[in-house]
Amino acid sequence: MRETANQFCSLGWDVTVVTILQKSWEREFGLDHTLSDAVNPRVKIVELPLVRKDLETDIRKFSEKRALQPATWAKQERERHLRFFPELVFGGWRAGLERGVLDVHRAQPADLLLVTCAPYVNLAAALRLWNEHQVPYAVDYRDGWSIDVIGGGEAFTRESEAGVWEDKVLREATSIWVVNDPIAEFYRERYPHLADRVEVARNGFDPDSVPEFAVRPPRDEGLVFGYLGSLNVSPAFLGTVLEAWREARRRDPLVARSRFEIRGHIGAGALREANAHTELIQEAGSDGVTFGGPVPKAEVAETYGRWDALVLMLVGGRFVTSGKVYEYMATGLPVVSAHEVDHDASTVLAGRPLWTGARGLDVDSLATAFIEAAGMATEATIDERAAARAHARQFTRAALLAPSVRRLAEAVQPGSVAADGVEA
């Protein structure tokens, strides 16, 4: 989103970002402003007073019903949201989002609204602005709404309330951005009359997140394997990876001397770092497994630079890519894939040197991958690491987004963008 805003600014557009209060972000996952200085200073930010009541942890602010009947309160809170929009914990934001977007338009008439999901209730604001003022909009869907990216297939039917909403919104959209080809295929098949508007706008990596070449560690010292990202896998999934790590330590003396560091977000709200995942990691402490919490974005390169190999833990299959896979590729470090074989990350990684390949989620196969990655970390040449980085250069965030931004700007204001992407 930062890159998208900056690129529109570079084309001469005035950009206003409509978001929620900083304290609302803090309540859910926390805030990281270490890259805020890289936002174009011309970008204006409007914060709407929207907040998730269900993430309030101060019991002094609880209603009597929530304090005494928490399960009943939570059920009624979800039902309240669904009365406004078919989304469990965000539907009640609809009126506030619509008012906020309309107010921004009244203050400075908009030529385009780019609505990013999730939450999907954002779509209601885009449609409201279109219905009242005919402001063109594009949907930055990322993973999509009606697709079950984890299980595969349809998340809801076209006849359901959510299906009717999606049909209404996409019908008027100028462009529909998704992150990979399988998701694009799903939407083109679901809405054949909109197929030419569905566009793949992949995630990518920022060059400043890439460390310098790592020095080959001595064999008599242990290595450091690392995972960086939000830990969205199930406890059972994490347990399989940790058991594979233990098995690798039993089978290989180098891995036995090594450590496995997990960094990133685990859980949201009151469950942040207080859940089954953190318990599993703590139990694996005697096996050299540690958890160090989130990493500020400005320190990502430094973090990668301290590691010798990376562990890519991803849920889902062919519809899931993950933004982290691009960063992992660009480091030049060996990568262990802990995900299904038929996964879009496998498509992105195909042909990259220093990748163990996708082995599925079998303990024995993953243990072998850990051992192979340890060998790569100690034996990889500078040329092999350079080749691994070269494979990733095609996936820089700026390069991947630029064509989509230019096409969208041109669609809204024909002739505004020259062939080289510079404002005409």
QUINORVEN-V986251 format. One record per backbone hydrogen bond with DSSP energy under -0.5 kcal/mol. NH is the residue of the N-H (numbers start at 1). CO is the residue of the C=O. E is the energy in kcal/mol with one decimal. If there is no record, write none. Layout:
nh:co:e
NH:CO:E
NH:CO:E
This chain:
nh:co:e
5:1:-2.4
6:2:-2.4
7:3:-2.4
8:4:-2.1
9:5:-2.1
10:6:-2.2
11:7:-1.1
12:9:-2.1
13:8:-2.3
15:13:-0.5
17:44:-3.5
18:16:-0.6
19:17:-0.6
19:46:-2.8
21:48:-1.3
21:50:-0.5
24:21:-0.6
25:21:-1.7
26:22:-2.6
27:23:-1.8
28:24:-1.1
29:25:-1.8
30:25:-1.9
36:33:-1.4
38:35:-1.6
39:36:-1.9
43:40:-2.3
44:15:-2.7
46:17:-3.2
47:45:-0.5
48:19:-2.9
48:46:-0.5
50:48:-2.5
53:51:-0.8
55:52:-1.1
56:53:-1.7
59:57:-1.0
61:58:-2.3
62:59:-1.3
67:63:-2.2
68:64:-2.4
69:65:-3.3
73:69:-2.7
74:70:-2.5
75:71:-2.1
76:72:-2.4
77:73:-2.3
78:74:-2.1
79:75:-2.1
80:76:-2.1
81:77:-1.8
82:78:-2.0
83:79:-0.9
83:80:-0.7
84:81:-1.5
85:81:-1.7
87:85:-2.9
91:87:-1.8
93:90:-2.5
94:91:-1.6
97:93:-2.6
98:94:-2.7
99:95:-2.5
100:96:-2.3
101:97:-2.4
102:98:-2.4
103:99:-2.5
104:100:-2.0
105:101:-2.2
106:102:-2.2
107:103:-2.0
108:104:-2.1
113:136:-1.9
115:113:-0.7
115:138:-2.7
116:114:-0.5
117:140:-1.9
122:119:-1.2
123:120:-1.9
124:121:-1.2
125:121:-0.8
125:122:-0.6
126:122:-1.4
127:123:-2.3
128:124:-2.3
129:125:-2.2
130:126:-1.9
131:127:-2.9
132:128:-2.2
133:129:-2.4
134:130:-2.2
135:129:-0.8
136:134:-0.6
138:113:-2.2
139:175:-2.6
140:115:-3.1
140:138:-0.6
141:139:-1.4
141:177:-1.7
142:177:-0.7
143:141:-1.0
144:141:-1.8
148:153:-2.9
149:147:-1.2
152:148:-2.7
155:146:-3.5
156:146:-0.8
160:157:-0.7
164:160:-2.6
165:161:-2.1
166:162:-2.8
167:163:-2.3
168:164:-2.2
169:165:-2.5
170:166:-2.8
171:167:-1.7
172:168:-0.8
172:169:-0.7
173:169:-0.6
173:170:-0.7
174:137:-3.3
175:137:-0.5
176:197:-2.7
177:139:-3.1
178:199:-2.4
179:142:-1.9
184:180:-1.9
185:181:-2.7
186:182:-2.0
187:183:-2.1
188:184:-2.3
189:185:-2.0
190:186:-2.1
191:187:-2.5
192:189:-0.5
194:191:-2.3
195:192:-1.1
197:194:-2.2
198:194:-0.7
198:195:-0.8
199:176:-3.2
201:178:-3.2
201:199:-0.7
202:200:-0.6
205:395:-1.8
207:205:-0.5
209:206:-2.8
210:207:-1.6
221:218:-1.4
225:259:-3.1
226:309:-2.1
227:261:-2.3
229:263:-1.7
231:265:-3.0
232:230:-1.5
238:234:-2.5
239:235:-2.6
240:236:-1.9
241:237:-1.9
242:238:-2.5
243:239:-2.1
244:240:-2.2
245:241:-2.1
246:242:-2.1
247:243:-2.4
248:244:-2.4
249:245:-2.0
250:246:-1.8
251:247:-1.7
252:248:-2.0
256:252:-2.0
257:253:-1.0
257:254:-0.7
258:255:-1.5
259:223:-2.5
260:288:-2.9
261:225:-3.0
262:290:-2.5
263:227:-3.0
263:261:-0.5
264:293:-1.3
269:28:-2.5
271:268:-1.8
272:269:-1.6
273:266:-3.2
274:271:-1.9
279:275:-1.5
280:276:-2.2
281:277:-2.2
282:278:-2.4
283:279:-2.3
284:280:-1.2
285:282:-1.5
287:284:-1.8
288:285:-1.7
289:284:-1.5
290:260:-2.2
292:262:-2.3
299:296:-2.5
300:297:-1.5
303:299:-2.0
304:300:-2.6
305:301:-2.1
306:302:-0.6
306:303:-1.3
307:304:-1.5
308:224:-3.1
309:224:-1.3
310:334:-2.9
311:226:-2.7
312:310:-0.5
312:336:-3.2
313:311:-1.0
314:312:-0.7
314:338:-1.6
317:149:-0.9
320:317:-1.8
326:323:-1.0
327:323:-0.8
328:324:-2.8
329:325:-2.1
330:326:-2.0
331:327:-1.1
331:328:-0.7
332:329:-1.1
334:308:-0.7
335:354:-2.0
336:310:-3.1
337:335:-0.6
337:357:-0.6
338:312:-2.6
338:336:-0.7
339:337:-0.7
340:316:-0.6
343:341:-1.7
344:317:-1.7
344:320:-0.9
345:320:-0.7
346:343:-1.1
347:343:-1.0
348:344:-1.9
349:345:-2.4
350:346:-1.4
352:349:-2.7
356:335:-2.3
359:337:-0.7
359:357:-0.6
360:339:-0.9
366:362:-2.7
367:363:-2.4
368:364:-2.0
369:365:-1.9
370:366:-2.3
371:367:-2.0
372:368:-2.6
373:369:-2.6
374:370:-2.0
375:371:-1.8
376:372:-2.4
377:373:-2.5
378:374:-1.4
379:375:-1.7
380:376:-2.5
385:381:-2.2
386:382:-2.5
387:383:-2.3
388:384:-2.0
389:385:-2.0
390:386:-2.5
391:387:-1.8
392:388:-0.7
392:389:-0.8
393:389:-0.8
393:390:-0.8
395:392:-2.6
396:393:-1.2
397:205:-2.7
400:396:-2.2
401:397:-2.1
402:398:-2.0
403:399:-0.7
405:401:-2.5
406:402:-2.7
407:403:-2.5
408:404:-2.2
409:405:-2.5
410:406:-2.5
411:407:-2.2
412:408:-1.8
413:409:-2.5
416:413:-2.0
418:422:-2.9
421:418:-2.1
424:416:-2.3
